[in-house]
Amino acid sequence: MDFAFDARTEELHARLTAFMDEYVYPAERTAQEQRAGLASPWDTPPVVAELKAEARRRGLWNLFLPGTEHGAGLTNLQYAPLAELTGRSPQLAPTALNCAAPDTGNMEVLAQFGSDEQQQRWLRPLLAGEIRSAFAMTEPEAASSDATNIETRIERDGDSYVINGRKWYISGAMNPLCRIFVVMGKTDPDGADIRRQQSMVLVPRDTPGVTVRRAMRVFGYEDHWHGGHAEVLFEDVRVPVGHLIGEEGGGFAIAQARLGPGRIHHCMRLIGMAERAIGLMCRRAVSRTAFGKPLAQQGVVQEWIADARVAVEQLRLLVLKTAWLMDTVGNKGAHTEIQAIKIATPRTVVDILDKAVQLHGAGGVSQDFPLAELWAAARTLRLADGPDEVHQRSLARRELGKYR
């Protein structure tokens, strides 16, 4: 396993680093100021459009898609360090590069499983950054960590599917530019194989019967940057059968295919968040004095910074190994490592961010530093894409299976 950057990764990494330094970091305060003056809290600050235009001009666009037909043609190993850089400014950088969830996962699904008509109607404008999308899976009445529990019904009626269900924490759904939902529900609730009961369909947001009821808060935040997390009601929503993605009963498999790359993206961005936190910790430590000496000379602070550096280096190697395995032996061959990074990364980064908050005192929980928002995002990822405990259960069963 050789994790040295190849020439293309080196070049893109340098180009993206310059873009972050010259445009993204300076735009963070501008975006906050612009947001305060928007007519709707869900509108996008104008500076984001400027960032997107500059990113496209610099060739930093759709880097996450592996195929050259729709994306940059990067491998997971090549994209990983770029995703890490965007994690240092997660509110702006992923969107600026058109590499923000949930659009990334939805574009991957459409690129891999969508029909020509679906790709023309929905994938192309998503690739161009003209519209946004949402992925509707999680439900309030079901333990959605187990996808077989999903209760939303998708019933065939002639040339249409009729959808009924209630979803929540549907990321991106509050964004005015959200035009399409990828909805997961059951087409065969009584099927013998519980993993062949689910299907995915495309539902335009303006379809009659679709109601975006409210924005769900996350640790008190409404996450305006990524279009919120909405509660959405589907009441006798009717779409053509051509809106089915793949085949009936293929929803569970599509969801699993969607989650593998997504977990790599999340984990590398989390490492970027941790690097941002370490930088803030160090600057704070050398600039503040308490009990007669700089914080940087306090033993406990030195331990926090040292432990954070060790943890980040360990995580990065594990995530890069996972990316390399996905590229060489596929998602199934990297199954254990994908679960391992999903368990280890958010848990460790939450701890690093917690220490950074503690070091900043009152400032750490304020809006003057990004730490509180970063902490909420990282803590949420211990639930998103499967709670820690689900991955621990599966990973342990795989390990125990070697001895049975």
FENVENNOR-V472332 format. One record per residue. N is the residue number from 1. RES is the residue in three letters. PHI is phi in degrees with one decimal (* if undefined). PSI is psi in degrees with one decimal (none if undefined). OMEGA is omega in whole degrees, 0 to 359 (999 if undefined). Layout:
n=N res=RES phi=PHI psi=PSI omega=OMEGA
n=N res=RES phi=PHI psi=PSI omega=OMEGA
//
This chain:
n=1 res=MET phi=* psi=116.5 omega=180
n=2 res=ASP phi=-112.5 psi=111.3 omega=184
n=3 res=PHE phi=-98.9 psi=10.4 omega=175
n=4 res=ALA phi=-65.9 psi=140.3 omega=179
n=5 res=PHE phi=-64.0 psi=135.3 omega=172
n=6 res=ASP phi=-79.0 psi=177.8 omega=187
n=7 res=ALA phi=-61.4 psi=-40.2 omega=182
n=8 res=ARG phi=-68.9 psi=-40.4 omega=178
n=9 res=THR phi=-64.3 psi=-41.9 omega=178
n=10 res=GLU phi=-57.3 psi=-46.3 omega=183
n=11 res=GLU phi=-65.9 psi=-45.1 omega=180
n=12 res=LEU phi=-68.0 psi=-36.8 omega=179
n=13 res=HIS phi=-63.1 psi=-43.0 omega=179
n=14 res=ALA phi=-65.8 psi=-41.6 omega=181
n=15 res=ARG phi=-65.5 psi=-41.7 omega=180
n=16 res=LEU phi=-70.4 psi=-38.5 omega=177
n=17 res=THR phi=-58.8 psi=-43.5 omega=178
n=18 res=ALA phi=-63.9 psi=-41.2 omega=179
n=19 res=PHE phi=-63.1 psi=-42.4 omega=179
n=20 res=MET phi=-62.4 psi=-46.1 omega=183
n=21 res=ASP phi=-68.0 psi=-41.4 omega=187
n=22 res=GLU phi=-83.8 psi=-29.2 omega=188
n=23 res=TYR phi=-124.9 psi=-47.4 omega=190
n=24 res=VAL phi=-71.9 psi=-54.9 omega=182
n=25 res=TYR phi=-59.0 psi=-45.1 omega=178
n=26 res=PRO phi=-62.7 psi=-25.7 omega=182
n=27 res=ALA phi=-80.0 psi=-12.5 omega=184
n=28 res=GLU phi=-60.2 psi=-49.4 omega=179
n=29 res=ARG phi=-67.6 psi=-39.6 omega=178
n=30 res=THR phi=-58.3 psi=-44.6 omega=180
n=31 res=ALA phi=-62.4 psi=-40.5 omega=178
n=32 res=GLN phi=-63.2 psi=-43.7 omega=180
n=33 res=GLU phi=-65.5 psi=-41.6 omega=179
n=34 res=GLN phi=-66.0 psi=-38.8 omega=181
n=35 res=ARG phi=-60.4 psi=-36.7 omega=181
n=36 res=ALA phi=-62.3 psi=-24.1 omega=182
n=37 res=GLY phi=-102.6 psi=7.4 omega=182
n=38 res=LEU phi=-76.5 psi=150.0 omega=178
n=39 res=ALA phi=-65.8 psi=-37.0 omega=178
n=40 res=SER phi=-124.4 psi=139.0 omega=179
n=41 res=PRO phi=-64.8 psi=-13.6 omega=182
n=42 res=TRP phi=-95.3 psi=-5.9 omega=175
n=43 res=ASP phi=-70.1 psi=154.7 omega=182
n=44 res=THR phi=-90.8 psi=130.2 omega=177
n=45 res=PRO phi=-56.6 psi=140.0 omega=183
n=46 res=PRO phi=-56.2 psi=-29.6 omega=182
n=47 res=VAL phi=-62.9 psi=-24.2 omega=180
n=48 res=VAL phi=-64.8 psi=-40.5 omega=178
n=49 res=ALA phi=-62.1 psi=-36.6 omega=178
n=50 res=GLU phi=-66.3 psi=-40.6 omega=178
n=51 res=LEU phi=-63.9 psi=-42.5 omega=180
n=52 res=LYS phi=-63.0 psi=-41.8 omega=179
n=53 res=ALA phi=-63.4 psi=-41.2 omega=180
n=54 res=GLU phi=-69.0 psi=-38.6 omega=179
n=55 res=ALA phi=-62.5 psi=-43.6 omega=178
n=56 res=ARG phi=-62.9 psi=-41.5 omega=180
n=57 res=ARG phi=-61.3 psi=-32.8 omega=182
n=58 res=ARG phi=-90.5 psi=3.3 omega=179
n=59 res=GLY phi=74.5 psi=26.3 omega=180
n=60 res=LEU phi=-108.9 psi=67.5 omega=190
n=61 res=TRP phi=-139.6 psi=133.0 omega=179
n=62 res=ASN phi=53.3 psi=41.5 omega=183
n=63 res=LEU phi=-68.1 psi=-20.3 omega=187
n=64 res=PHE phi=-75.6 psi=-25.1 omega=185
n=65 res=LEU phi=-80.3 psi=124.9 omega=185
n=66 res=PRO phi=-71.5 psi=-31.8 omega=184
n=67 res=GLY phi=-76.7 psi=147.1 omega=180
n=68 res=THR phi=-79.0 psi=-17.1 omega=180
n=69 res=GLU phi=-65.4 psi=-41.8 omega=183
n=70 res=HIS phi=-113.7 psi=-24.0 omega=186
n=71 res=GLY phi=-125.3 psi=-159.9 omega=184
n=72 res=ALA phi=-84.6 psi=-8.9 omega=179
n=73 res=GLY phi=76.3 psi=22.5 omega=180
n=74 res=LEU phi=-84.0 psi=149.9 omega=171
n=75 res=THR phi=-78.8 psi=169.4 omega=176
n=76 res=ASN phi=-60.4 psi=-39.0 omega=181
n=77 res=LEU phi=-66.8 psi=-34.5 omega=178
n=78 res=GLN phi=-73.3 psi=-37.8 omega=183
n=79 res=TYR phi=-76.3 psi=-27.7 omega=187
n=80 res=ALA phi=-53.7 psi=-51.0 omega=181
n=81 res=PRO phi=-66.9 psi=-23.3 omega=177
n=82 res=LEU phi=-74.0 psi=-40.9 omega=176
n=83 res=ALA phi=-61.6 psi=-37.0 omega=178
n=84 res=GLU phi=-60.1 psi=-43.1 omega=180
n=85 res=LEU phi=-60.5 psi=-42.2 omega=181
n=86 res=THR phi=-66.3 psi=-26.6 omega=179
n=87 res=GLY phi=-66.3 psi=-15.3 omega=178
n=88 res=ARG phi=-72.9 psi=-20.1 omega=174
n=89 res=SER phi=-139.8 psi=70.0 omega=191
n=90 res=PRO phi=-67.7 psi=-19.0 omega=179
n=91 res=GLN phi=-73.8 psi=-30.6 omega=187
n=92 res=LEU phi=-114.8 psi=-44.0 omega=191
n=93 res=ALA phi=-62.6 psi=-49.5 omega=181
n=94 res=PRO phi=-58.8 psi=-40.9 omega=179
n=95 res=THR phi=-65.8 psi=-40.1 omega=181
n=96 res=ALA phi=-60.5 psi=-32.7 omega=182
n=97 res=LEU phi=-94.7 psi=4.6 omega=186
n=98 res=ASN phi=57.5 psi=38.0 omega=181
n=99 res=CYS phi=-123.5 psi=33.4 omega=184
n=100 res=ALA phi=-100.6 psi=141.1 omega=172
n=101 res=ALA phi=-74.7 psi=151.2 omega=3
n=102 res=PRO phi=-87.6 psi=2.3 omega=182
n=103 res=ASP phi=-60.1 psi=-36.9 omega=182
n=104 res=THR phi=-59.3 psi=-50.5 omega=180
n=105 res=GLY phi=-62.3 psi=-40.8 omega=180
n=106 res=ASN phi=-66.4 psi=-38.1 omega=177
n=107 res=MET phi=-66.8 psi=-37.9 omega=177
n=108 res=GLU phi=-62.5 psi=-42.0 omega=178
n=109 res=VAL phi=-62.3 psi=-47.3 omega=181
n=110 res=LEU phi=-66.6 psi=-37.0 omega=179
n=111 res=ALA phi=-67.3 psi=-35.4 omega=185
n=112 res=GLN phi=-90.3 psi=-36.9 omega=188
n=113 res=PHE phi=-120.0 psi=-11.8 omega=185
n=114 res=GLY phi=-73.5 psi=150.3 omega=175
n=115 res=SER phi=-74.4 psi=168.4 omega=178
n=116 res=ASP phi=-58.1 psi=-41.9 omega=180
n=117 res=GLU phi=-65.1 psi=-42.9 omega=179
n=118 res=GLN phi=-64.1 psi=-40.4 omega=179
n=119 res=GLN phi=-66.2 psi=-40.1 omega=180
n=120 res=GLN phi=-66.3 psi=-42.5 omega=186
n=121 res=ARG phi=-78.6 psi=-37.2 omega=189
n=122 res=TRP phi=-118.8 psi=-39.4 omega=183
n=123 res=LEU phi=-67.9 psi=-43.8 omega=184
n=124 res=ARG phi=-60.5 psi=-48.9 omega=177
n=125 res=PRO phi=-66.0 psi=-28.3 omega=175
n=126 res=LEU phi=-68.5 psi=-42.6 omega=178
n=127 res=LEU phi=-62.7 psi=-31.8 omega=180
n=128 res=ALA phi=-82.5 psi=-7.1 omega=181
n=129 res=GLY phi=73.1 psi=19.8 omega=182
n=130 res=GLU phi=-83.3 psi=-27.6 omega=180
n=131 res=ILE phi=-132.6 psi=169.9 omega=173
n=132 res=ARG phi=-121.8 psi=172.5 omega=184
n=133 res=SER phi=-143.8 psi=173.3 omega=178
n=134 res=ALA phi=-142.2 psi=152.8 omega=179
n=135 res=PHE phi=-114.9 psi=113.4 omega=188
n=136 res=ALA phi=-103.4 psi=98.0 omega=180
n=137 res=MET phi=-127.8 psi=-50.9 omega=188
n=138 res=THR phi=-65.5 psi=139.3 omega=182
n=139 res=GLU phi=-128.3 psi=144.7 omega=180
n=140 res=PRO phi=-73.3 psi=-25.9 omega=184
n=141 res=GLU phi=-94.4 psi=-0.4 omega=183
n=142 res=ALA phi=-131.2 psi=147.2 omega=174
n=143 res=ALA phi=-74.1 psi=91.3 omega=190
n=144 res=SER phi=-74.6 psi=-6.0 omega=172
n=145 res=SER phi=-62.5 psi=-22.2 omega=173
n=146 res=ASP phi=-110.0 psi=102.0 omega=187
n=147 res=ALA phi=-61.2 psi=-19.7 omega=179
n=148 res=THR phi=-70.7 psi=-12.6 omega=179
n=149 res=ASN phi=-82.6 psi=-12.0 omega=185
n=150 res=ILE phi=-51.6 psi=132.5 omega=185
n=151 res=GLU phi=-105.3 psi=-15.6 omega=180
n=152 res=THR phi=-56.1 psi=131.8 omega=182
n=153 res=ARG phi=-99.6 psi=136.9 omega=173
n=154 res=ILE phi=-123.6 psi=104.3 omega=188
n=155 res=GLU phi=-112.6 psi=134.7 omega=178
n=156 res=ARG phi=-75.2 psi=132.1 omega=176
n=157 res=ASP phi=-140.0 psi=92.5 omega=183
n=158 res=GLY phi=65.2 psi=-120.9 omega=180
n=159 res=ASP phi=-93.7 psi=15.7 omega=183
n=160 res=SER phi=-130.9 psi=161.6 omega=165
n=161 res=TYR phi=-110.1 psi=139.6 omega=178
n=162 res=VAL phi=-113.2 psi=125.9 omega=187
n=163 res=ILE phi=-113.0 psi=131.9 omega=175
n=164 res=ASN phi=-136.5 psi=127.6 omega=179
n=165 res=GLY phi=171.4 psi=170.3 omega=179
n=166 res=ARG phi=-127.3 psi=125.5 omega=181
n=167 res=LYS phi=-118.6 psi=156.5 omega=172
n=168 res=TRP phi=-146.9 psi=168.3 omega=189
n=169 res=TYR phi=53.5 psi=46.4 omega=179
n=170 res=ILE phi=-91.6 psi=98.5 omega=189
n=171 res=SER phi=-63.6 psi=135.1 omega=176
n=172 res=GLY phi=89.3 psi=-8.3 omega=189
n=173 res=ALA phi=-71.5 psi=-19.2 omega=179
n=174 res=MET phi=-83.6 psi=-14.2 omega=182
n=175 res=ASN phi=-67.1 psi=126.8 omega=179
n=176 res=PRO phi=-58.2 psi=-22.8 omega=179
n=177 res=LEU phi=-85.4 psi=-3.6 omega=177
n=178 res=CYS phi=-68.0 psi=118.8 omega=184
n=179 res=ARG phi=-115.3 psi=-16.9 omega=187
n=180 res=ILE phi=-144.6 psi=137.7 omega=174
n=181 res=PHE phi=-107.1 psi=135.5 omega=165
n=182 res=VAL phi=-95.5 psi=111.5 omega=189
n=183 res=VAL phi=-108.9 psi=129.2 omega=177
n=184 res=MET phi=-105.4 psi=129.8 omega=178
n=185 res=GLY phi=-155.7 psi=-175.9 omega=183
n=186 res=LYS phi=-100.6 psi=125.2 omega=172
n=187 res=THR phi=-97.4 psi=-19.3 omega=182
n=188 res=ASP phi=-140.6 psi=73.0 omega=186
n=189 res=PRO phi=-65.3 psi=-17.3 omega=181
n=190 res=ASP phi=-105.6 psi=12.8 omega=181
n=191 res=GLY phi=-63.7 psi=151.8 omega=184
n=192 res=ALA phi=-67.1 psi=-41.1 omega=180
n=193 res=ASP phi=-92.8 psi=114.2 omega=186
n=194 res=ILE phi=-66.0 psi=-16.2 omega=179
n=195 res=ARG phi=-96.3 psi=8.6 omega=175
n=196 res=ARG phi=-119.2 psi=15.5 omega=181
n=197 res=GLN phi=-89.3 psi=-19.7 omega=188
n=198 res=GLN phi=-98.0 psi=149.8 omega=174
n=199 res=SER phi=-139.3 psi=164.8 omega=175
n=200 res=MET phi=-120.7 psi=137.0 omega=178
n=201 res=VAL phi=-131.2 psi=154.2 omega=177
n=202 res=LEU phi=-93.6 psi=127.0 omega=181
n=203 res=VAL phi=-125.9 psi=109.4 omega=175
n=204 res=PRO phi=-58.8 psi=142.0 omega=185
n=205 res=ARG phi=-61.5 psi=-31.2 omega=183
n=206 res=ASP phi=-86.9 psi=11.3 omega=178
n=207 res=THR phi=-67.2 psi=133.4 omega=177
n=208 res=PRO phi=-54.4 psi=137.0 omega=180
n=209 res=GLY phi=98.3 psi=-10.8 omega=176
n=210 res=VAL phi=-90.5 psi=120.9 omega=179
n=211 res=THR phi=-125.7 psi=117.1 omega=173
n=212 res=VAL phi=-86.4 psi=103.7 omega=193
n=213 res=ARG phi=-81.1 psi=-42.1 omega=185
n=214 res=ARG phi=-167.1 psi=163.4 omega=173
n=215 res=ALA phi=-91.0 psi=134.7 omega=177
n=216 res=MET phi=-92.9 psi=132.9 omega=179
n=217 res=ARG phi=-84.4 psi=152.5 omega=178
n=218 res=VAL phi=-123.3 psi=106.9 omega=184
n=219 res=PHE phi=51.9 psi=38.5 omega=179
n=220 res=GLY phi=89.6 psi=-14.7 omega=179
n=221 res=TYR phi=-91.6 psi=148.3 omega=175
n=222 res=GLU phi=-100.6 psi=-1.1 omega=176
n=223 res=ASP phi=51.0 psi=58.4 omega=179
n=224 res=HIS phi=-62.2 psi=-27.6 omega=186
n=225 res=TRP phi=-62.2 psi=-34.6 omega=185
n=226 res=HIS phi=-112.5 psi=21.7 omega=175
n=227 res=GLY phi=82.5 psi=19.1 omega=173
n=228 res=GLY phi=70.0 psi=-178.8 omega=179
n=229 res=HIS phi=-133.9 psi=103.6 omega=194
n=230 res=ALA phi=-99.6 psi=156.2 omega=164
n=231 res=GLU phi=-92.0 psi=127.6 omega=185
n=232 res=VAL phi=-128.2 psi=133.2 omega=179
n=233 res=LEU phi=-108.4 psi=132.2 omega=176
n=234 res=PHE phi=-114.7 psi=110.8 omega=183
n=235 res=GLU phi=-121.7 psi=105.8 omega=181
n=236 res=ASP phi=50.5 psi=44.4 omega=179
n=237 res=VAL phi=-78.1 psi=125.0 omega=185
n=238 res=ARG phi=-113.9 psi=124.7 omega=177
n=239 res=VAL phi=-131.6 psi=154.5 omega=179
n=240 res=PRO phi=-63.2 psi=153.0 omega=179
n=241 res=VAL phi=-62.2 psi=-22.6 omega=177
n=242 res=GLY phi=-67.0 psi=-7.2 omega=178
n=243 res=HIS phi=-87.8 psi=-2.5 omega=174
n=244 res=LEU phi=-68.0 psi=133.1 omega=176
n=245 res=ILE phi=-91.8 psi=123.6 omega=181
n=246 res=GLY phi=69.7 psi=-127.0 omega=182
n=247 res=GLU phi=-125.0 psi=161.3 omega=174
n=248 res=GLU phi=-61.0 psi=136.4 omega=181
n=249 res=GLY phi=85.6 psi=-0.9 omega=182
n=250 res=GLY phi=-94.9 psi=3.5 omega=185
n=251 res=GLY phi=-62.2 psi=-40.8 omega=182
n=252 res=PHE phi=-64.7 psi=-45.2 omega=180
n=253 res=ALA phi=-64.6 psi=-39.4 omega=178
n=254 res=ILE phi=-64.2 psi=-40.8 omega=179
n=255 res=ALA phi=-60.6 psi=-41.6 omega=179
n=256 res=GLN phi=-66.7 psi=-39.2 omega=178
n=257 res=ALA phi=-64.8 psi=-34.4 omega=180
n=258 res=ARG phi=-69.8 psi=-35.3 omega=189
n=259 res=LEU phi=-78.2 psi=-28.8 omega=183
n=260 res=GLY phi=-57.6 psi=-61.5 omega=178
n=261 res=PRO phi=-61.0 psi=-36.4 omega=181
n=262 res=GLY phi=-58.9 psi=-38.3 omega=180
n=263 res=ARG phi=-68.8 psi=-36.7 omega=174
n=264 res=ILE phi=-59.8 psi=-47.3 omega=181
n=265 res=HIS phi=-59.6 psi=-49.3 omega=181
n=266 res=HIS phi=-59.1 psi=-45.8 omega=185
n=267 res=CYS phi=-68.0 psi=-38.6 omega=178
n=268 res=MET phi=-69.1 psi=-38.2 omega=176
n=269 res=ARG phi=-64.7 psi=-36.4 omega=177
n=270 res=LEU phi=-61.4 psi=-40.0 omega=177
n=271 res=ILE phi=-63.1 psi=-37.4 omega=175
n=272 res=GLY phi=-61.9 psi=-40.7 omega=176
n=273 res=MET phi=-60.2 psi=-42.9 omega=180
n=274 res=ALA phi=-63.4 psi=-40.3 omega=178
n=275 res=GLU phi=-63.4 psi=-39.6 omega=176
n=276 res=ARG phi=-61.9 psi=-41.8 omega=180
n=277 res=ALA phi=-64.4 psi=-42.0 omega=180
n=278 res=ILE phi=-63.2 psi=-42.3 omega=178
n=279 res=GLY phi=-60.5 psi=-43.5 omega=178
n=280 res=LEU phi=-65.3 psi=-39.5 omega=178
n=281 res=MET phi=-60.0 psi=-46.3 omega=183
n=282 res=CYS phi=-66.0 psi=-43.5 omega=179
n=283 res=ARG phi=-63.4 psi=-40.3 omega=178
n=284 res=ARG phi=-64.9 psi=-42.8 omega=185
n=285 res=ALA phi=-64.3 psi=-36.9 omega=182
n=286 res=VAL phi=-85.3 psi=-10.6 omega=184
n=287 res=SER phi=-106.9 psi=-8.6 omega=184
n=288 res=ARG phi=-118.5 psi=144.7 omega=180
n=289 res=THR phi=-118.5 psi=136.5 omega=176
n=290 res=ALA phi=-144.5 psi=135.8 omega=179
n=291 res=PHE phi=55.3 psi=40.3 omega=169
n=292 res=GLY phi=87.9 psi=0.5 omega=178
n=293 res=LYS phi=-153.0 psi=158.7 omega=180
n=294 res=PRO phi=-58.7 psi=148.6 omega=177
n=295 res=LEU phi=-57.4 psi=-29.9 omega=181
n=296 res=ALA phi=-63.5 psi=-17.7 omega=179
n=297 res=GLN phi=-97.2 psi=-1.2 omega=177
n=298 res=GLN phi=-79.0 psi=129.3 omega=185
n=299 res=GLY phi=-57.8 psi=-41.4 omega=183
n=300 res=VAL phi=-65.4 psi=-36.2 omega=179
n=301 res=VAL phi=-66.8 psi=-41.1 omega=177
n=302 res=GLN phi=-61.9 psi=-39.2 omega=178
n=303 res=GLU phi=-63.4 psi=-43.6 omega=180
n=304 res=TRP phi=-58.5 psi=-46.6 omega=184
n=305 res=ILE phi=-68.6 psi=-42.3 omega=179
n=306 res=ALA phi=-63.7 psi=-46.1 omega=180
n=307 res=ASP phi=-62.9 psi=-37.6 omega=179
n=308 res=ALA phi=-63.8 psi=-42.5 omega=180
n=309 res=ARG phi=-63.5 psi=-44.4 omega=179
n=310 res=VAL phi=-60.8 psi=-45.6 omega=183
n=311 res=ALA phi=-63.0 psi=-42.5 omega=181
n=312 res=VAL phi=-65.4 psi=-41.5 omega=179
n=313 res=GLU phi=-63.8 psi=-38.3 omega=178
n=314 res=GLN phi=-65.7 psi=-45.8 omega=181
n=315 res=LEU phi=-62.0 psi=-43.6 omega=183
n=316 res=ARG phi=-60.3 psi=-42.7 omega=179
n=317 res=LEU phi=-63.7 psi=-40.1 omega=179
n=318 res=LEU phi=-66.0 psi=-41.4 omega=180
n=319 res=VAL phi=-68.9 psi=-40.3 omega=178
n=320 res=LEU phi=-65.2 psi=-38.4 omega=175
n=321 res=LYS phi=-60.2 psi=-42.3 omega=180
n=322 res=THR phi=-62.8 psi=-44.1 omega=179
n=323 res=ALA phi=-61.0 psi=-42.8 omega=179
n=324 res=TRP phi=-62.6 psi=-42.3 omega=179
n=325 res=LEU phi=-64.8 psi=-41.4 omega=178
n=326 res=MET phi=-60.9 psi=-36.3 omega=179
n=327 res=ASP phi=-72.7 psi=-32.4 omega=188
n=328 res=THR phi=-98.6 psi=-37.0 omega=182
n=329 res=VAL phi=-122.9 psi=0.2 omega=176
n=330 res=GLY phi=89.4 psi=170.7 omega=183
n=331 res=ASN phi=-61.5 psi=-38.2 omega=180
n=332 res=LYS phi=-65.3 psi=-40.4 omega=179
n=333 res=GLY phi=-68.4 psi=-21.0 omega=180
n=334 res=ALA phi=-103.4 psi=15.6 omega=187
n=335 res=HIS phi=-56.0 psi=-47.9 omega=181
n=336 res=THR phi=-62.6 psi=-44.3 omega=182
n=337 res=GLU phi=-68.8 psi=-37.2 omega=177
n=338 res=ILE phi=-59.9 psi=-43.0 omega=178
n=339 res=GLN phi=-68.8 psi=-37.3 omega=181
n=340 res=ALA phi=-62.4 psi=-44.5 omega=181
n=341 res=ILE phi=-68.7 psi=-32.8 omega=180
n=342 res=LYS phi=-68.5 psi=-30.7 omega=177
n=343 res=ILE phi=-76.8 psi=-49.9 omega=191
n=344 res=ALA phi=-77.1 psi=-39.3 omega=191
n=345 res=THR phi=-68.8 psi=-56.1 omega=181
n=346 res=PRO phi=-62.3 psi=-37.1 omega=180
n=347 res=ARG phi=-60.6 psi=-46.5 omega=182
n=348 res=THR phi=-70.3 psi=-41.3 omega=182
n=349 res=VAL phi=-68.2 psi=-36.0 omega=174
n=350 res=VAL phi=-57.9 psi=-42.4 omega=180
n=351 res=ASP phi=-64.8 psi=-41.8 omega=179
n=352 res=ILE phi=-64.1 psi=-44.9 omega=179
n=353 res=LEU phi=-64.2 psi=-36.3 omega=178
n=354 res=ASP phi=-61.3 psi=-43.1 omega=178
n=355 res=LYS phi=-64.9 psi=-38.8 omega=179
n=356 res=ALA phi=-64.6 psi=-41.0 omega=176
n=357 res=VAL phi=-60.0 psi=-45.9 omega=182
n=358 res=GLN phi=-60.7 psi=-40.3 omega=181
n=359 res=LEU phi=-67.2 psi=-29.0 omega=181
n=360 res=HIS phi=-87.8 psi=-5.0 omega=180
n=361 res=GLY phi=60.0 psi=-135.8 omega=181
n=362 res=ALA phi=-59.6 psi=-33.1 omega=179
n=363 res=GLY phi=-62.5 psi=-28.0 omega=182
n=364 res=GLY phi=-66.0 psi=-27.1 omega=180
n=365 res=VAL phi=-101.1 psi=6.4 omega=183
n=366 res=SER phi=-93.7 psi=174.6 omega=176
n=367 res=GLN phi=-84.2 psi=-3.5 omega=182
n=368 res=ASP phi=-78.8 psi=-15.8 omega=176
n=369 res=PHE phi=-126.1 psi=153.2 omega=182
n=370 res=PRO phi=-80.2 psi=0.1 omega=192
n=371 res=LEU phi=-64.2 psi=-43.2 omega=183
n=372 res=ALA phi=-63.4 psi=-42.6 omega=179
n=373 res=GLU phi=-67.0 psi=-39.9 omega=178
n=374 res=LEU phi=-63.9 psi=-41.0 omega=179
n=375 res=TRP phi=-60.7 psi=-45.8 omega=180
n=376 res=ALA phi=-61.3 psi=-40.6 omega=179
n=377 res=ALA phi=-65.0 psi=-45.0 omega=182
n=378 res=ALA phi=-67.6 psi=-41.0 omega=180
n=379 res=ARG phi=-64.1 psi=-36.5 omega=179
n=380 res=THR phi=-63.3 psi=-32.4 omega=182
n=381 res=LEU phi=-72.6 psi=-5.6 omega=170
n=382 res=ARG phi=-76.9 psi=-9.5 omega=176
n=383 res=LEU phi=-110.5 psi=-40.4 omega=184
n=384 res=ALA phi=-66.0 psi=152.0 omega=181
n=385 res=ASP phi=56.8 psi=30.7 omega=180
n=386 res=GLY phi=99.4 psi=122.6 omega=178
n=387 res=PRO phi=-61.7 psi=157.5 omega=179
n=388 res=ASP phi=-48.7 psi=-44.7 omega=188
n=389 res=GLU phi=-64.8 psi=-31.9 omega=177
n=390 res=VAL phi=-65.6 psi=-43.8 omega=180
n=391 res=HIS phi=-69.8 psi=-37.4 omega=178
n=392 res=GLN phi=-63.0 psi=-42.2 omega=180
n=393 res=ARG phi=-60.9 psi=-48.0 omega=182
n=394 res=SER phi=-67.2 psi=-42.8 omega=181
n=395 res=LEU phi=-65.0 psi=-41.5 omega=179
n=396 res=ALA phi=-63.7 psi=-41.6 omega=179
n=397 res=ARG phi=-62.4 psi=-37.2 omega=179
n=398 res=ARG phi=-66.5 psi=-41.8 omega=178
n=399 res=GLU phi=-65.9 psi=-45.0 omega=181
n=400 res=LEU phi=-64.9 psi=-29.7 omega=181
n=401 res=GLY phi=-62.3 psi=-23.2 omega=178
n=402 res=LYS phi=-68.7 psi=-19.1 omega=186
n=403 res=TYR phi=-109.2 psi=1.0 omega=181
n=404 res=ARG phi=-94.0 psi=none omega=999
//
